[in-house]
Amino acid sequence: MAIDSDQIRQLLESQLPGCEIQVQGEGNKFQVLAVGEVFAGLNAVKRQQKIYQILNPHIASGAIHAVSMRLMTSSEKAVSA
């Protein structure tokens, strides 16, 4: 079953309240940018695990093949801007 970037964004927003989520991509390859305090105090692996936990059913079904992620807190985004 196919999934599009809007559906992924809605799914992540529902599971990560207060996060700013952007999703780009098509087919089964997507890029996720998520900014929120939910990532505070977590290293890169723990941040990715949080996203994979939400997306795993779609990865397992083959709807999502690849996901690249940029996950940060608001203050980290301000520094990188």
SEMARVEX-487397 format. One record per residue (C-alpha): residue in one letter; x negated, z, y negated. Coordinates in steps of 0.2 Angstrom, whole numbers, plus 2048, in hexadecimal, padded with zeros to 3 digits. Each point is the difference from the previous one (the first is absolute). Layout:
% SEMARVEX-487397
{resn = A; c1 = X; c3 = Z; c2 = Y};
...
***
This chain:
% SEMARVEX-487397
{resn = M; c1 = 800; c3 = 800; c2 = 800};
{resn = A; c1 = 7F9; c3 = 7FB; c2 = 7EF};
{resn = I; c1 = 7FD; c3 = 80B; c2 = 7F2};
{resn = D; c1 = 7FC; c3 = 7FC; c2 = 7EE};
{resn = S; c1 = 7F6; c3 = 808; c2 = 7F2};
{resn = D; c1 = 810; c3 = 807; c2 = 7F7};
{resn = Q; c1 = 806; c3 = 808; c2 = 811};
{resn = I; c1 = 7EF; c3 = 808; c2 = 802};
{resn = R; c1 = 800; c3 = 806; c2 = 7EE};
{resn = Q; c1 = 811; c3 = 808; c2 = 802};
{resn = L; c1 = 7FB; c3 = 808; c2 = 811};
{resn = L; c1 = 7F0; c3 = 808; c2 = 7F8};
{resn = E; c1 = 80A; c3 = 805; c2 = 7F0};
{resn = S; c1 = 80D; c3 = 809; c2 = 80B};
{resn = Q; c1 = 7F2; c3 = 809; c2 = 80A};
{resn = L; c1 = 7F5; c3 = 804; c2 = 7F1};
{resn = P; c1 = 80A; c3 = 806; c2 = 7F2};
{resn = G; c1 = 7F8; c3 = 800; c2 = 7EF};
{resn = C; c1 = 7F4; c3 = 7F2; c2 = 805};
{resn = E; c1 = 7FE; c3 = 7F0; c2 = 7F7};
{resn = I; c1 = 7FF; c3 = 7F3; c2 = 80D};
{resn = Q; c1 = 7FC; c3 = 7ED; c2 = 7FF};
{resn = V; c1 = 800; c3 = 7F5; c2 = 80F};
{resn = Q; c1 = 7FA; c3 = 7EE; c2 = 801};
{resn = G; c1 = 7FE; c3 = 7F4; c2 = 80E};
{resn = E; c1 = 80A; c3 = 7F5; c2 = 80B};
{resn = G; c1 = 802; c3 = 7FC; c2 = 813};
{resn = N; c1 = 7F9; c3 = 80F; c2 = 808};
{resn = K; c1 = 7F1; c3 = 804; c2 = 7F5};
{resn = F; c1 = 803; c3 = 80C; c2 = 7F1};
{resn = Q; c1 = 7F6; c3 = 809; c2 = 7F2};
{resn = V; c1 = 807; c3 = 811; c2 = 7FB};
{resn = L; c1 = 7FB; c3 = 809; c2 = 7F0};
{resn = A; c1 = 807; c3 = 812; c2 = 7FF};
{resn = V; c1 = 7FD; c3 = 80C; c2 = 7F3};
{resn = G; c1 = 806; c3 = 812; c2 = 801};
{resn = E; c1 = 7FC; c3 = 812; c2 = 801};
{resn = V; c1 = 804; c3 = 800; c2 = 813};
{resn = F; c1 = 7EE; c3 = 7FA; c2 = 802};
{resn = A; c1 = 7F8; c3 = 80E; c2 = 7F6};
{resn = G; c1 = 7F3; c3 = 809; c2 = 80B};
{resn = L; c1 = 801; c3 = 7F3; c2 = 80E};
{resn = N; c1 = 7F1; c3 = 7F6; c2 = 805};
{resn = A; c1 = 802; c3 = 7ED; c2 = 802};
{resn = V; c1 = 804; c3 = 801; c2 = 813};
{resn = K; c1 = 80D; c3 = 80D; c2 = 7FE};
{resn = R; c1 = 808; c3 = 7F6; c2 = 7F2};
{resn = Q; c1 = 800; c3 = 7F0; c2 = 80B};
{resn = Q; c1 = 808; c3 = 80A; c2 = 80E};
{resn = K; c1 = 80E; c3 = 806; c2 = 7F5};
{resn = I; c1 = 804; c3 = 7ED; c2 = 7FD};
{resn = Y; c1 = 7FE; c3 = 7FB; c2 = 812};
{resn = Q; c1 = 80B; c3 = 80E; c2 = 806};
{resn = I; c1 = 80E; c3 = 7F8; c2 = 7F6};
{resn = L; c1 = 7FC; c3 = 7EE; c2 = 804};
{resn = N; c1 = 7FC; c3 = 802; c2 = 813};
{resn = P; c1 = 811; c3 = 7FA; c2 = 807};
{resn = H; c1 = 7FE; c3 = 7F0; c2 = 7F7};
{resn = I; c1 = 7ED; c3 = 7FE; c2 = 805};
{resn = A; c1 = 805; c3 = 804; c2 = 812};
{resn = S; c1 = 80E; c3 = 7F3; c2 = 7FF};
{resn = G; c1 = 7F4; c3 = 7F3; c2 = 7F9};
{resn = A; c1 = 80A; c3 = 7FE; c2 = 7F0};
{resn = I; c1 = 7F0; c3 = 806; c2 = 7F7};
{resn = H; c1 = 7EF; c3 = 7FA; c2 = 806};
{resn = A; c1 = 7F4; c3 = 806; c2 = 7F3};
{resn = V; c1 = 802; c3 = 80C; c2 = 7F1};
{resn = S; c1 = 7F2; c3 = 802; c2 = 7F3};
{resn = M; c1 = 803; c3 = 810; c2 = 7F5};
{resn = R; c1 = 7FA; c3 = 807; c2 = 7F0};
{resn = L; c1 = 807; c3 = 812; c2 = 7FF};
{resn = M; c1 = 7FC; c3 = 80C; c2 = 7F2};
{resn = T; c1 = 806; c3 = 80E; c2 = 7F5};
{resn = S; c1 = 806; c3 = 7FD; c2 = 7EE};
{resn = S; c1 = 7F0; c3 = 807; c2 = 7F9};
{resn = E; c1 = 7F5; c3 = 7F5; c2 = 80C};
{resn = K; c1 = 80A; c3 = 7F0; c2 = 7FA};
{resn = A; c1 = 7FD; c3 = 805; c2 = 7EE};
{resn = V; c1 = 7ED; c3 = 801; c2 = 803};
{resn = S; c1 = 800; c3 = 7EF; c2 = 809};
{resn = A; c1 = 80B; c3 = 7F7; c2 = 7F3};
***
